[in-house]
Amino acid sequence: MKDITISVENNLAQKMDKLVQFFGSKDLLFAHFIDFHKKKIQREIARIQKDLEQYEQQYSMPSAVFFEQFENGKLEDTKDFILWSGIYEMQLNSKQKLEQLV
Protein backbone atom coordinates (compact mmCIF):
# COMPACT_ATOMS: atom_id res chain seq x y z
CA MET A 1 0.00 0.00 0.00
CA LYS A 2 1.18 3.49 -0.78
CA ASP A 3 0.38 6.53 1.37
CA ILE A 4 -0.67 9.73 -0.31
CA THR A 5 -0.75 13.06 1.48
CA ILE A 6 -2.99 15.84 0.23
CA SER A 7 -3.03 19.30 1.76
CA VAL A 8 -6.52 20.81 1.87
CA GLU A 9 -8.27 23.59 3.69
CA ASN A 10 -9.72 22.64 7.06
CA ASN A 11 -13.32 22.92 5.82
CA LEU A 12 -12.66 20.49 2.97
CA ALA A 13 -10.75 18.15 5.29
CA GLN A 14 -13.78 18.00 7.59
CA LYS A 15 -16.07 17.19 4.65
CA MET A 16 -13.70 14.46 3.50
CA ASP A 17 -13.57 12.99 7.02
CA LYS A 18 -17.37 12.88 7.08
CA LEU A 19 -17.43 11.14 3.72
CA VAL A 20 -14.86 8.59 4.88
CA GLN A 21 -17.02 7.90 7.93
CA PHE A 22 -20.12 7.60 5.75
CA PHE A 23 -18.50 5.11 3.36
CA GLY A 24 -16.60 3.29 6.08
CA SER A 25 -13.10 3.67 4.66
CA LYS A 26 -11.00 5.79 2.34
CA ASP A 27 -10.79 2.90 -0.10
CA LEU A 28 -14.58 2.68 -0.36
CA LEU A 29 -14.90 6.45 -0.67
CA PHE A 30 -12.52 6.56 -3.62
CA ALA A 31 -14.01 3.43 -5.18
CA HIS A 32 -17.43 5.14 -5.13
CA PHE A 33 -15.90 8.37 -6.43
CA ILE A 34 -14.30 6.58 -9.38
CA ASP A 35 -17.46 4.54 -10.04
CA PHE A 36 -19.55 7.72 -10.06
CA HIS A 37 -17.29 9.31 -12.67
CA LYS A 38 -17.15 6.14 -14.78
CA LYS A 39 -20.95 6.04 -14.90
CA LYS A 40 -21.10 9.74 -15.71
CA ILE A 41 -18.73 9.31 -18.64
CA GLN A 42 -20.60 6.21 -19.82
CA ARG A 43 -23.85 8.22 -19.89
CA GLU A 44 -22.05 10.96 -21.81
CA ILE A 45 -20.77 8.41 -24.34
CA ALA A 46 -24.30 7.00 -24.78
CA ARG A 47 -25.76 10.48 -25.38
CA ILE A 48 -23.06 11.33 -27.88
CA GLN A 49 -23.57 7.98 -29.62
CA LYS A 50 -27.20 8.88 -30.31
CA ASP A 51 -26.08 12.08 -32.04
CA LEU A 52 -23.49 10.17 -34.06
CA GLU A 53 -26.05 7.59 -35.14
CA GLN A 54 -28.23 10.33 -36.60
CA TYR A 55 -25.37 11.51 -38.81
CA GLU A 56 -24.42 7.94 -39.70
CA GLN A 57 -27.96 7.21 -40.85
CA GLN A 58 -28.30 10.51 -42.69
CA TYR A 59 -25.06 10.04 -44.61
CA SER A 60 -24.97 6.20 -44.68
CA MET A 61 -21.46 6.12 -43.27
CA PRO A 62 -19.93 4.99 -39.96
CA SER A 63 -18.47 7.85 -37.93
CA ALA A 64 -14.96 6.38 -37.94
CA VAL A 65 -14.93 6.20 -41.75
CA PHE A 66 -16.38 9.70 -42.01
CA PHE A 67 -13.84 11.11 -39.58
CA GLU A 68 -10.88 9.61 -41.40
CA GLN A 69 -12.10 10.96 -44.75
CA PHE A 70 -12.94 14.35 -43.27
CA GLU A 71 -9.55 14.67 -41.56
CA ASN A 72 -7.80 13.71 -44.79
CA GLY A 73 -9.63 16.45 -46.72
CA LYS A 74 -11.70 14.04 -48.81
CA LEU A 75 -14.98 15.65 -47.70
CA GLU A 76 -16.16 19.24 -47.86
CA ASP A 77 -16.22 21.52 -44.81
CA THR A 78 -20.00 21.68 -44.59
CA LYS A 79 -21.76 22.70 -41.40
CA ASP A 80 -22.97 19.14 -40.81
CA PHE A 81 -19.54 17.63 -41.35
CA ILE A 82 -17.86 20.13 -39.04
CA LEU A 83 -20.43 19.38 -36.32
CA TRP A 84 -20.20 15.62 -36.89
CA SER A 85 -16.42 15.81 -36.66
CA GLY A 86 -16.61 17.75 -33.38
CA ILE A 87 -19.11 15.32 -31.89
CA TYR A 88 -16.95 12.36 -32.93
CA GLU A 89 -13.89 13.96 -31.33
CA MET A 90 -15.90 14.45 -28.10
CA GLN A 91 -16.76 10.75 -28.24
CA LEU A 92 -13.11 9.80 -28.67
CA ASN A 93 -12.10 12.04 -25.76
CA SER A 94 -14.80 10.61 -23.52
CA LYS A 95 -13.73 7.06 -24.32
CA GLN A 96 -10.13 7.97 -23.57
CA LYS A 97 -11.14 9.43 -20.18
CA LEU A 98 -13.10 6.27 -19.40
CA GLU A 99 -10.09 4.08 -20.22
CA GLN A 100 -7.98 6.12 -17.81
CA LEU A 101 -10.44 5.45 -14.98
CA VAL A 102 -10.64 1.70 -15.58
C-alpha positions as a Markdown table, in Angstrom:
| # | Residue | x | y | z |
|---|---|---|---|---|
| 1 | Met | 0.0 | 0.0 | 0.0 |
| 2 | Lys | 1.2 | 3.5 | -0.8 |
| 3 | Asp | 0.4 | 6.5 | 1.4 |
| 4 | Ile | -0.7 | 9.7 | -0.3 |
| 5 | Thr | -0.7 | 13.1 | 1.5 |
| 6 | Ile | -3.0 | 15.8 | 0.2 |
| 7 | Ser | -3.0 | 19.3 | 1.8 |
| 8 | Val | -6.5 | 20.8 | 1.9 |
| 9 | Glu | -8.3 | 23.6 | 3.7 |
| 10 | Asn | -9.7 | 22.6 | 7.1 |
| 11 | Asn | -13.3 | 22.9 | 5.8 |
| 12 | Leu | -12.7 | 20.5 | 3.0 |
| 13 | Ala | -10.8 | 18.1 | 5.3 |
| 14 | Gln | -13.8 | 18.0 | 7.6 |
| 15 | Lys | -16.1 | 17.2 | 4.7 |
| 16 | Met | -13.7 | 14.5 | 3.5 |
| 17 | Asp | -13.6 | 13.0 | 7.0 |
| 18 | Lys | -17.4 | 12.9 | 7.1 |
| 19 | Leu | -17.4 | 11.1 | 3.7 |
| 20 | Val | -14.9 | 8.6 | 4.9 |
| 21 | Gln | -17.0 | 7.9 | 7.9 |
| 22 | Phe | -20.1 | 7.6 | 5.8 |
| 23 | Phe | -18.5 | 5.1 | 3.4 |
| 24 | Gly | -16.6 | 3.3 | 6.1 |
| 25 | Ser | -13.1 | 3.7 | 4.7 |
| 26 | Lys | -11.0 | 5.8 | 2.3 |
| 27 | Asp | -10.8 | 2.9 | -0.1 |
| 28 | Leu | -14.6 | 2.7 | -0.4 |
| 29 | Leu | -14.9 | 6.5 | -0.7 |
| 30 | Phe | -12.5 | 6.6 | -3.6 |
| 31 | Ala | -14.0 | 3.4 | -5.2 |
| 32 | His | -17.4 | 5.1 | -5.1 |
| 33 | Phe | -15.9 | 8.4 | -6.4 |
| 34 | Ile | -14.3 | 6.6 | -9.4 |
| 35 | Asp | -17.5 | 4.5 | -10.0 |
| 36 | Phe | -19.5 | 7.7 | -10.1 |
| 37 | His | -17.3 | 9.3 | -12.7 |
| 38 | Lys | -17.1 | 6.1 | -14.8 |
| 39 | Lys | -20.9 | 6.0 | -14.9 |
| 40 | Lys | -21.1 | 9.7 | -15.7 |
| 41 | Ile | -18.7 | 9.3 | -18.6 |
| 42 | Gln | -20.6 | 6.2 | -19.8 |
| 43 | Arg | -23.8 | 8.2 | -19.9 |
| 44 | Glu | -22.1 | 11.0 | -21.8 |
| 45 | Ile | -20.8 | 8.4 | -24.3 |
| 46 | Ala | -24.3 | 7.0 | -24.8 |
| 47 | Arg | -25.8 | 10.5 | -25.4 |
| 48 | Ile | -23.1 | 11.3 | -27.9 |
| 49 | Gln | -23.6 | 8.0 | -29.6 |
| 50 | Lys | -27.2 | 8.9 | -30.3 |
| 51 | Asp | -26.1 | 12.1 | -32.0 |
| 52 | Leu | -23.5 | 10.2 | -34.1 |
| 53 | Glu | -26.0 | 7.6 | -35.1 |
| 54 | Gln | -28.2 | 10.3 | -36.6 |
| 55 | Tyr | -25.4 | 11.5 | -38.8 |
| 56 | Glu | -24.4 | 7.9 | -39.7 |
| 57 | Gln | -28.0 | 7.2 | -40.9 |
| 58 | Gln | -28.3 | 10.5 | -42.7 |
| 59 | Tyr | -25.1 | 10.0 | -44.6 |
| 60 | Ser | -25.0 | 6.2 | -44.7 |
| 61 | Met | -21.5 | 6.1 | -43.3 |
| 62 | Pro | -19.9 | 5.0 | -40.0 |
| 63 | Ser | -18.5 | 7.8 | -37.9 |
| 64 | Ala | -15.0 | 6.4 | -37.9 |
| 65 | Val | -14.9 | 6.2 | -41.7 |
| 66 | Phe | -16.4 | 9.7 | -42.0 |
| 67 | Phe | -13.8 | 11.1 | -39.6 |
| 68 | Glu | -10.9 | 9.6 | -41.4 |
| 69 | Gln | -12.1 | 11.0 | -44.7 |
| 70 | Phe | -12.9 | 14.4 | -43.3 |
| 71 | Glu | -9.6 | 14.7 | -41.6 |
| 72 | Asn | -7.8 | 13.7 | -44.8 |
| 73 | Gly | -9.6 | 16.4 | -46.7 |
| 74 | Lys | -11.7 | 14.0 | -48.8 |
| 75 | Leu | -15.0 | 15.6 | -47.7 |
| 76 | Glu | -16.2 | 19.2 | -47.9 |
| 77 | Asp | -16.2 | 21.5 | -44.8 |
| 78 | Thr | -20.0 | 21.7 | -44.6 |
| 79 | Lys | -21.8 | 22.7 | -41.4 |
| 80 | Asp | -23.0 | 19.1 | -40.8 |
| 81 | Phe | -19.5 | 17.6 | -41.3 |
| 82 | Ile | -17.9 | 20.1 | -39.0 |
| 83 | Leu | -20.4 | 19.4 | -36.3 |
| 84 | Trp | -20.2 | 15.6 | -36.9 |
| 85 | Ser | -16.4 | 15.8 | -36.7 |
| 86 | Gly | -16.6 | 17.8 | -33.4 |
| 87 | Ile | -19.1 | 15.3 | -31.9 |
| 88 | Tyr | -17.0 | 12.4 | -32.9 |
| 89 | Glu | -13.9 | 14.0 | -31.3 |
| 90 | Met | -15.9 | 14.4 | -28.1 |
| 91 | Gln | -16.8 | 10.8 | -28.2 |
| 92 | Leu | -13.1 | 9.8 | -28.7 |
| 93 | Asn | -12.1 | 12.0 | -25.8 |
| 94 | Ser | -14.8 | 10.6 | -23.5 |
| 95 | Lys | -13.7 | 7.1 | -24.3 |
| 96 | Gln | -10.1 | 8.0 | -23.6 |
| 97 | Lys | -11.1 | 9.4 | -20.2 |
| 98 | Leu | -13.1 | 6.3 | -19.4 |
| 99 | Glu | -10.1 | 4.1 | -20.2 |
| 100 | Gln | -8.0 | 6.1 | -17.8 |
| 101 | Leu | -10.4 | 5.4 | -15.0 |
| 102 | Val | -10.6 | 1.7 | -15.6 |
